[in-house]
Amino acid sequence: MRKWMLVAAFATWAMPAAAQDRSLRDSVARDYRDNLGALFDHFHRNPELSGREVRTAERMAQELRALGYEVTTGVGGTGVVAVLRNGEGPTVLLRADMDGLPLEERSGLPNASTARQVDAAGVEQPVMHACGHDVHITALVGAARQLIARRGLWSGTAVLIAQPAEETISGARTMVEDGLYTRFPKPEYALAFHVSADMPAGRIEVPDTIAYSSADSVSMLVRGIGTHGASPHQGVDPVLVAAQIVISLQSMVGRDIAPLEGAVISVGSIHGGVKSNIIPEQVELQMTVRADTPEVRAQLLDGIDRVARGTALALGVPEDRLPVVTRSATETTPPTINDPTTAARVREAIAAAMGRDRLFEQPRTGMGAEDFAYFVTPESGVKGVYFAVGGTPPDEVDEAPGHHSPLFRIQPEPAVTAGVEAMVVAAEALMPRG
């Protein structure tokens, strides 16, 4: 393997630019046939839950260490950090998330997961890669191999990370808190991609600025005064209060937030009461809050407190029983916003190396979230680019099951190989030799 990488590196150094691009494509295709296809199959069959990616982390460490990277495990839980120093120049971080979801796969694929795992609450769950993280970690290994083989074309330091617990939007933060930017070379740039079921396989989309929204999980305990359902005037009905709060929250999104700003408050869970003729003492709400800017995010979170208190008082809830609003300390992330200049640089490098026809543009249709944002906060000074790689055959895009569906399926070869090519080209553009 090392002999092959040295020969490839020397051959790449000697080639003209146009041939180098073709050489990368051919090398990645060969690597998929020889290595990455089987590696993807392994990861797809053996997913693990957020924060419990022990075997996945072990395999990632094994693969990266065998290539010659300096590998550290156990960063921020099960996180893996691999460092390759290649002379003077910028440091670029390449990130892939590696956790699966508690879903039973019904994709019909021959390599469908049958894995089960005990979650953090002690409950055994089916596990599935229903968001394509198996594509991401497979592509990271492929990019690692190409960066070794092509080290004559770039100069600097590559830091590759396999991140845990993206699905609970907590793993990136725990890696940073565990010294990612102090124990290891701090990057000037950070790169990541997400495979997309609603894009044609192998196409690349590089947003100029906003890539993903912020996300906050918020719980609310709405309290009342219990009584008989036939005598509601003798109590205060928390079901009515909770229902009015839900409606008022949507009024806040529609009337307090500027029409062209992205904002969502979705109440995904309501629990309260035990019987039809008993007015309960409390109702529990759980919601997700999404925004595209820090300012709108703060406005929404502050508004939830205001609406909950005001609605409860208007409906007769005593001062000592006003709603209790709790924001999750772990399931929270700021928006993922690309650095515009770096995004343009990456997009042009991908177009030049892979062909401008590989680029893809489409309007955003939702407000998904990503904890990659913790790697590229304004305070960190790290310039980030998060892009998308298509994963569905073009004629199946309109009918493709969405992410987090038990039917989710990706066409692995074009997704993985495009992800590898784009990551390598982007990293080399940000760490040019000479």
Buried (B, 14 or more C-beta within 10 A) or exposed (E): EEEEBEEBBEBBEEEEEEEBBEBBBEBBBEBBEEBBBEBBBBBBBBBBBBBBBBBBBEBBBEBBBBBBBEBBBEBBBBBBBBBBBBEEBBBBBBBBBBBBBBBBBBBEBEBBBEBEBEBEEEEEBBBBBBBBBBBBBBBBBBBBBBBBBBBBBBBBBBBBBBBBBBBBBBBBBBBBEBEBBEEBBBBBBBBBBBBBBBBBBBBBBBBEEBBBBBBBBBBBBBBBBBBEBEEEEEBBBBBBBBBBBBEBBEEBBEEBBEEEEBBBBBBEEBEBBEEEEEBBBBBBBBBBBBBBBEEBBEBBBEBBBEBBBEBBEEBEBEEEBBBEBEBBEBBBBBBBBBBEEBBBBBBBBBBBBBEEEBBBEEEEEEBBBBBBBBBBBEEBEBBBBBBBBBBBEEEBBEEBBEBEBBEBBBBBBBBBBBBBBBBBBBBBBBBEBE
